[in-house]
């Protein structure tokens, strides 16, 4: 069974057994999280959410993505600024879809 759910302002299309990376969540590694903001399950679509549907995921780990460089400059003004950023993430394994 496949489902679409919302977390961190983004939508994720998953099925049981999938591994996804989402915005960092406040949960311990090894714990289970239930998402009830499910937009679609199988052939059912919600208005806006499907009632009684949920996606259960296990938290595999927390980490940070690779560093990206943000470089700003203004031509002919001698202004240059370099900044690095690493986005934190949570790795989830989808265990069960109820709907």
DOMAR-846691 format. One record per residue: x, y, z of N, C-alpha, C, O in turn; residue in three letters; chain. Coordinates in nm, 4 decimals, always signed. Example, Ala and Ser with C-alpha at 12.3 -4.5 7.8 and 13.67 -1.06 7.14 Angstrom:
BEGIN
NODE|+1.3190|-0.5690|+0.7800|+1.2300|-0.4500|+0.7800|+1.3200|-0.3300|+0.7800|+1.4236|-0.3319|+0.8465|ALA|A .
NODE|+1.2850|-0.2250|+0.7080|+1.3670|-0.1060|+0.7140|+1.2900|+0.0030|+0.7870|+1.3409|+0.1138|+0.8039|SER|A .
END
This chain:
BEGIN
NODE|+0.0842|-0.1173|+0.0000|+0.0000|+0.0000|+0.0000|+0.0890|+0.1241|+0.0000|+0.1932|+0.1266|+0.0655|UNK|A .
NODE|+0.0473|+0.2266|-0.0737|+0.1226|+0.3505|-0.0840|+0.0439|+0.4643|-0.0203|-0.0789|+0.4605|-0.0133|UNK|A .
NODE|+0.1164|+0.5653|+0.0257|+0.0518|+0.6788|+0.0914|+0.1319|+0.8062|+0.0667|+0.2512|+0.8028|+0.0369|UNK|A .
NODE|+0.0619|+0.9182|+0.0801|+0.1245|+1.0499|+0.0734|+0.0942|+1.1183|+0.2061|-0.0220|+1.1311|+0.2449|UNK|A .
NODE|+0.2008|+1.1628|+0.2768|+0.1806|+1.2328|+0.4037|+0.2666|+1.3577|+0.4086|+0.3568|+1.3767|+0.3271|UNK|A .
NODE|+0.2363|+1.4430|+0.5072|+0.3019|+1.5736|+0.5186|+0.3809|+1.5796|+0.6480|+0.3302|+1.5429|+0.7541|UNK|A .
NODE|+0.5052|+1.6260|+0.6395|+0.5857|+1.6581|+0.7570|+0.6917|+1.7604|+0.7167|+0.7480|+1.7528|+0.6076|UNK|A .
NODE|+0.7178|+1.8542|+0.8039|+0.8188|+1.9560|+0.7763|+0.7846|+2.0447|+0.6586|+0.8746|+2.1002|+0.5955|UNK|A .
NODE|+0.6552|+2.0598|+0.6271|+0.6147|+2.1449|+0.5163|+0.6327|+2.0807|+0.3802|+0.6175|+2.1477|+0.2781|UNK|A .
NODE|+0.6649|+1.9514|+0.3767|+0.6853|+1.8810|+0.2501|+0.5975|+1.7567|+0.2461|+0.5571|+1.7044|+0.3499|UNK|A .
NODE|+0.5683|+1.7102|+0.1247|+0.4875|+1.5904|+0.1059|+0.5783|+1.4758|+0.0633|+0.6695|+1.4947|-0.0172|UNK|A .
NODE|+0.5530|+1.3568|+0.1176|+0.6343|+1.2392|+0.0883|+0.5445|+1.1260|+0.0404|+0.4422|+1.0962|+0.1020|UNK|A .
NODE|+0.5839|+1.0632|-0.0704|+0.5114|+0.9514|-0.1299|+0.5868|+0.8246|-0.0936|+0.6986|+0.8038|-0.1407|UNK|A .
NODE|+0.5268|+0.7384|-0.0096|+0.5982|+0.6245|+0.0468|+0.5158|+0.4963|+0.0382|+0.3948|+0.4992|+0.0156|UNK|A .
NODE|+0.5839|+0.3854|+0.0568|+0.5187|+0.2565|+0.0765|+0.5949|+0.1852|+0.1876|+0.7029|+0.2292|+0.2271|UNK|A .
NODE|+0.5395|+0.0759|+0.2377|+0.6006|+0.0063|+0.3505|+0.7403|-0.0422|+0.3134|+0.7613|-0.0994|+0.2064|UNK|A .
NODE|+0.8358|-0.0183|+0.4041|+0.9735|-0.0595|+0.3820|+1.0627|+0.0492|+0.3253|+1.1844|+0.0312|+0.3195|UNK|A .
NODE|+1.0062|+0.1618|+0.2831|+1.0860|+0.2710|+0.2261|+1.1681|+0.3409|+0.3336|+1.1300|+0.3441|+0.4507|UNK|A .
NODE|+1.2821|+0.3971|+0.2916|+1.3661|+0.4796|+0.3773|+1.3630|+0.6210|+0.3217|+1.3902|+0.6422|+0.2035|UNK|A .
NODE|+1.3297|+0.7184|+0.4070|+1.3224|+0.8572|+0.3626|+1.3996|+0.9471|+0.4587|+1.4218|+0.9123|+0.5747|UNK|A .
NODE|+1.4398|+1.0630|+0.4079|+1.5080|+1.1641|+0.4867|+1.4157|+1.2852|+0.4961|+1.3755|+1.3409|+0.3940|UNK|A .
NODE|+1.3818|+1.3263|+0.6191|+1.2904|+1.4389|+0.6406|+1.3608|+1.5446|+0.7246|+1.4711|+1.5228|+0.7747|UNK|A .
NODE|+1.2946|+1.6603|+0.7391|+1.3464|+1.7644|+0.8265|+1.3604|+1.7079|+0.9675|+1.2846|+1.6190|+1.0064|UNK|A .
NODE|+1.4569|+1.7590|+1.0444|+1.4858|+1.7017|+1.1754|+1.3635|+1.7030|+1.2667|+1.2942|+1.8040|+1.2787|UNK|A .
NODE|+1.3384|+1.5884|+1.3311|+1.2269|+1.5721|+1.4241|+1.2808|+1.5514|+1.5652|+1.3906|+1.4985|+1.5827|UNK|A .
NODE|+1.2045|+1.5926|+1.6652|+1.2435|+1.5722|+1.8048|+1.1957|+1.4352|+1.8493|+1.0867|+1.4220|+1.9050|UNK|A .
NODE|+1.2765|+1.3338|+1.8250|+1.2437|+1.1968|+1.8634|+1.3737|+1.1204|+1.8844|+1.4752|+1.1497|+1.8214|UNK|A .
NODE|+1.3695|+1.0233|+1.9727|+1.4874|+0.9417|+2.0009|+1.5084|+0.8396|+1.8895|+1.4127|+0.7953|+1.8261|UNK|A .
NODE|+1.6339|+0.8028|+1.8661|+1.6642|+0.6984|+1.7683|+1.6063|+0.5660|+1.8162|+1.6197|+0.5305|+1.9333|UNK|A .
NODE|+1.5427|+0.4937|+1.7264|+1.4815|+0.3669|+1.7609|+1.3358|+0.3790|+1.8014|+1.2675|+0.2775|+1.8152|UNK|A .
NODE|+1.2860|+0.5016|+1.8209|+1.1460|+0.5197|+1.8583|+1.0566|+0.5193|+1.7342|+1.1050|+0.5253|+1.6211|UNK|A .
NODE|+0.9267|+0.5122|+1.7573|+0.8291|+0.5089|+1.6488|+0.7490|+0.6380|+1.6482|+0.7082|+0.6875|+1.7533|UNK|A .
NODE|+0.7268|+0.6923|+1.5281|+0.6497|+0.8148|+1.5108|+0.5311|+0.7840|+1.4208|+0.5461|+0.7152|+1.3198|UNK|A .
NODE|+0.4119|+0.8348|+1.4569|+0.2929|+0.8194|+1.3747|+0.2577|+0.9542|+1.3130|+0.2479|+1.0546|+1.3836|UNK|A .
NODE|+0.2388|+0.9562|+1.1808|+0.1964|+1.0765|+1.1097|+0.0497|+1.0595|+1.0723|+0.0134|+0.9639|+1.0037|UNK|A .
NODE|-0.0351|+1.1529|+1.1175|-0.1770|+1.1426|+1.0864|-0.2218|+1.2450|+0.9820|-0.3401|+1.2521|+0.9488|UNK|A .
NODE|-0.1279|+1.3238|+0.9305|-0.1595|+1.4177|+0.8229|-0.1383|+1.3478|+0.6891|-0.0469|+1.3813|+0.6138|UNK|A .
NODE|-0.2241|+1.2504|+0.6608|-0.2123|+1.1682|+0.5404|-0.3061|+1.2247|+0.4342|-0.4262|+1.2376|+0.4576|UNK|A .
NODE|-0.2512|+1.2582|+0.3174|-0.3297|+1.3162|+0.2094|-0.3970|+1.2093|+0.1236|-0.5069|+1.2306|+0.0724|UNK|A .
NODE|-0.3310|+1.0943|+0.1079|-0.3870|+0.9876|+0.0254|-0.3336|+0.8533|+0.0723|-0.2182|+0.8416|+0.1135|UNK|A .
NODE|-0.4204|+0.7506|+0.0654|-0.3818|+0.6133|+0.0971|-0.4400|+0.5257|-0.0127|-0.5616|+0.5200|-0.0312|UNK|A .
NODE|-0.3519|+0.4573|-0.0855|-0.4000|+0.3734|-0.1951|-0.4787|+0.4565|-0.2950|-0.4241|+0.5488|-0.3554|UNK|A .
NODE|-0.6069|+0.4247|-0.3132|-0.6935|+0.4985|-0.4051|-0.7748|+0.6073|-0.3357|-0.8384|+0.6885|-0.4029|UNK|A .
NODE|-0.7739|+0.6107|-0.2015|-0.8506|+0.7105|-0.1264|-0.7731|+0.8406|-0.1160|-0.6536|+0.8407|-0.0864|UNK|A .
NODE|-0.8424|+0.9520|-0.1407|-0.7825|+1.0830|-0.1201|-0.8664|+1.1581|-0.0185|-0.9877|+1.1391|-0.0098|UNK|A .
NODE|-0.8007|+1.2434|+0.0579|-0.8690|+1.3152|+0.1636|-0.9083|+1.4551|+0.1234|-0.8681|+1.5044|+0.0180|UNK|A .
NODE|-0.9879|+1.5195|+0.2085|-1.0278|+1.6582|+0.1858|-1.0070|+1.7393|+0.3126|-1.1080|+1.7647|+0.3783|UNK|A .
NODE|-0.8925|+1.7822|+0.3544|-0.7628|+1.7592|+0.2925|-0.6944|+1.6309|+0.3394|-0.6043|+1.5817|+0.2716|UNK|A .
NODE|-0.7354|+1.5754|+0.4547|-0.6690|+1.4559|+0.5067|-0.7653|+1.3374|+0.5095|-0.8868|+1.3550|+0.5180|UNK|A .
NODE|-0.7089|+1.2158|+0.5023|-0.7893|+1.0943|+0.5107|-0.8147|+1.0653|+0.6585|-0.7204|+1.0546|+0.7369|UNK|A .
NODE|-0.9423|+1.0524|+0.6968|-0.9773|+1.0281|+0.8370|-0.9372|+0.8867|+0.8778|-0.9635|+0.7902|+0.8060|UNK|A .
NODE|-0.8735|+0.8759|+0.9934|-0.8348|+0.7458|+1.0462|-0.7099|+0.6861|+0.9859|-0.6692|+0.5772|+1.0263|UNK|A .
NODE|-0.6475|+0.7532|+0.8907|-0.5266|+0.7007|+0.8265|-0.4036|+0.7506|+0.9011|-0.4022|+0.8620|+0.9535|UNK|A .
NODE|-0.3002|+0.6664|+0.9052|-0.1741|+0.7085|+0.9642|-0.0603|+0.6286|+0.9035|-0.0787|+0.5180|+0.8528|UNK|A .
NODE|+0.0584|+0.6885|+0.9103|+0.1813|+0.6254|+0.8628|+0.2734|+0.6126|+0.9825|+0.3073|+0.7127|+1.0456|UNK|A .
NODE|+0.3144|+0.4903|+1.0147|+0.4040|+0.4654|+1.1275|+0.5460|+0.4481|+1.0749|+0.5706|+0.3687|+0.9841|UNK|A .
NODE|+0.6385|+0.5229|+1.1328|+0.7784|+0.5187|+1.0903|+0.8681|+0.4985|+1.2122|+0.8354|+0.5412|+1.3230|UNK|A .
NODE|+0.9814|+0.4327|+1.1898|+1.0820|+0.4155|+1.2939|+1.1968|+0.5103|+1.2655|+1.2412|+0.5210|+1.1512|UNK|A .
NODE|+1.2462|+0.5800|+1.3685|+1.3575|+0.6724|+1.3541|+1.4867|+0.5912|+1.3493|+1.5242|+0.5266|+1.4471|UNK|A .
NODE|+1.5544|+0.5953|+1.2345|+1.6786|+0.5198|+1.2182|+1.7977|+0.5979|+1.2726|+1.8791|+0.5433|+1.3470|UNK|A .
NODE|+1.8082|+0.7269|+1.2354|+1.9188|+0.8085|+1.2865|+1.8939|+0.9554|+1.2575|+1.8051|+0.9914|+1.1802|UNK|A .
NODE|+1.9748|+1.0396|+1.3218|+1.9765|+1.1828|+1.2968|+2.1131|+1.2168|+1.2399|+2.2108|+1.1474|+1.2680|UNK|A .
NODE|+2.1212|+1.3216|+1.1609|+2.2501|+1.3611|+1.1061|+2.2411|+1.4950|+1.0359|+2.1420|+1.5671|+1.0478|UNK|A .
NODE|+2.3478|+1.5271|+0.9617|+2.3527|+1.6504|+0.8842|+2.3939|+1.6168|+0.7411|+2.4751|+1.5270|+0.7186|UNK|A .
NODE|+2.3371|+1.6898|+0.6444|+2.3721|+1.6717|+0.5039|+2.5106|+1.7282|+0.4767|+2.5729|+1.7869|+0.5651|UNK|A .
NODE|+2.5589|+1.7102|+0.3536|+2.6864|+1.7668|+0.3143|+2.6794|+1.9192|+0.3184|+2.5727|+1.9786|+0.3027|UNK|A .
NODE|+2.7949|+1.9804|+0.3396|+2.8004|+2.1252|+0.3488|+2.7813|+2.1873|+0.2104|+2.8391|+2.1424|+0.1114|UNK|A .
NODE|+2.6984|+2.2919|+0.2068|+2.6859|+2.3706|+0.0846|+2.7445|+2.5075|+0.1123|+2.7403|+2.5548|+0.2259|UNK|A .
NODE|+2.7989|+2.5717|+0.0106|+2.8570|+2.7037|+0.0247|+2.7617|+2.8065|-0.0339|+2.7125|+2.7917|-0.1457|UNK|A .
NODE|+2.7369|+2.9110|+0.0440|+2.6542|+3.0223|-0.0011|+2.7499|+3.1384|-0.0251|+2.8145|+3.1863|+0.0680|UNK|A .
NODE|+2.7590|+3.1834|-0.1498|+2.8525|+3.2903|-0.1858|+2.7739|+3.4079|-0.2394|+2.7011|+3.3963|-0.3380|UNK|A .
NODE|+2.7900|+3.5235|-0.1718|+2.7217|+3.6451|-0.2142|+2.8269|+3.7469|-0.2564|+2.9334|+3.7565|-0.1955|UNK|A .
NODE|+2.7962|+3.8216|-0.3596|+2.8848|+3.9303|-0.3968|+2.8077|+4.0356|-0.4750|+2.7030|+4.0082|-0.5336|UNK|A .
NODE|+2.8625|+4.1575|-0.4743|+2.8057|+4.2665|-0.5517|+2.9134|+4.3131|-0.6492|+3.0224|+4.3521|-0.6074|UNK|A .
NODE|+2.8842|+4.3093|-0.7753|+2.9865|+4.3481|-0.8724|+3.0268|+4.4956|-0.8572|+2.9430|+4.5825|-0.8330|UNK|A .
NODE|+3.1544|+4.5202|-0.8717|+3.2152|+4.6540|-0.8704|+3.2064|+4.7246|-0.7352|+3.2326|+4.8446|-0.7274|UNK|A .
NODE|+3.1695|+4.6518|-0.6267|+3.1548|+4.7152|-0.4963|+3.2484|+4.6571|-0.3905|+3.2435|+4.6994|-0.2750|UNK|A .
NODE|+3.3327|+4.5618|-0.4272|+3.4268|+4.4962|-0.3363|+3.3548|+4.4307|-0.2177|+3.4037|+4.4346|-0.1049|UNK|A .
NODE|+3.2392|+4.3712|-0.2441|+3.1634|+4.3015|-0.1403|+3.1583|+4.1538|-0.1740|+3.1043|+4.1143|-0.2773|UNK|A .
NODE|+3.2152|+4.0720|-0.0853|+3.2120|+3.9271|-0.1016|+3.1848|+3.8647|+0.0345|+3.2400|+3.9079|+0.1358|UNK|A .
NODE|+3.0990|+3.7624|+0.0363|+3.0668|+3.6956|+0.1615|+3.0485|+3.5472|+0.1323|+2.9707|+3.5096|+0.0447|UNK|A .
NODE|+3.1207|+3.4633|+0.2062|+3.1091|+3.3188|+0.1918|+3.0558|+3.2625|+0.3230|+3.1016|+3.2986|+0.4314|UNK|A .
NODE|+2.9583|+3.1736|+0.3105|+2.8972|+3.1146|+0.4293|+2.8669|+2.9688|+0.3988|+2.8253|+2.9357|+0.2878|UNK|A .
NODE|+2.8875|+2.8814|+0.4970|+2.8571|+2.7400|+0.4810|+2.7308|+2.7038|+0.5577|+2.6933|+2.7706|+0.6541|UNK|A .
NODE|+2.6652|+2.5948|+0.5124|+2.5424|+2.5502|+0.5792|+2.5307|+2.3992|+0.5687|+2.5552|+2.3417|+0.4627|UNK|A .
NODE|+2.4929|+2.3343|+0.6798|+2.4642|+2.1907|+0.6816|+2.3249|+2.1723|+0.7386|+2.2991|+2.2083|+0.8534|UNK|A .
NODE|+2.2345|+2.1162|+0.6587|+2.0955|+2.0998|+0.6995|+2.0796|+1.9725|+0.7826|+2.1190|+1.8653|+0.7365|UNK|A .
NODE|+2.0236|+1.9804|+0.9029|+1.9998|+1.8594|+0.9822|+1.8826|+1.7790|+0.9263|+1.7880|+1.8356|+0.8716|UNK|A .
NODE|+1.8897|+1.6464|+0.9405|+1.7838|+1.5594|+0.8894|+1.7571|+1.4457|+0.9868|+1.8347|+1.4213|+1.0792|UNK|A .
NODE|+1.6453|+1.3764|+0.9641|+1.6105|+1.2551|+1.0362|+1.5834|+1.1474|+0.9327|+1.5066|+1.1684|+0.8388|UNK|A .
NODE|+1.6465|+1.0323|+0.9497|+1.6262|+0.9200|+0.8587|+1.5154|+0.8316|+0.9163|+1.5250|+0.7853|+1.0299|UNK|A .
NODE|+1.4093|+0.8084|+0.8363|+1.2949|+0.7295|+0.8798|+1.2795|+0.6050|+0.7936|+1.3076|+0.6075|+0.6738|UNK|A .
NODE|+1.2345|+0.4960|+0.8555|+1.1995|+0.3736|+0.7843|+1.0493|+0.3525|+0.8050|+1.0019|+0.3442|+0.9184|UNK|A .
NODE|+0.9746|+0.3439|+0.6933|+0.8294|+0.3289|+0.7010|+0.7975|+0.1840|+0.7374|+0.8354|+0.0909|+0.6663|UNK|A .
NODE|+0.7271|+0.1666|+0.8497|+0.6960|+0.0328|+0.8994|+0.5541|-0.0107|+0.8636|+0.5333|-0.1259|+0.8256|UNK|A .
NODE|+0.4562|+0.0792|+0.8751|+0.3186|+0.0383|+0.8583|+0.2337|+0.1555|+0.8080|+0.2517|+0.2697|+0.8503|UNK|A .
NODE|+0.1419|+0.1248|+0.7178|+0.0476|+0.2233|+0.6677|-0.0930|+0.1735|+0.6984|-0.1322|+0.0648|+0.6559|UNK|A .
NODE|-0.1685|+0.2545|+0.7729|-0.3058|+0.2177|+0.8105|-0.3999|+0.3156|+0.7416|-0.3795|+0.4368|+0.7492|UNK|A .
NODE|-0.5004|+0.2654|+0.6758|-0.5936|+0.3555|+0.6109|-0.7042|+0.2821|+0.5538|-0.7938|+0.3419|+0.4943|UNK|A .
END
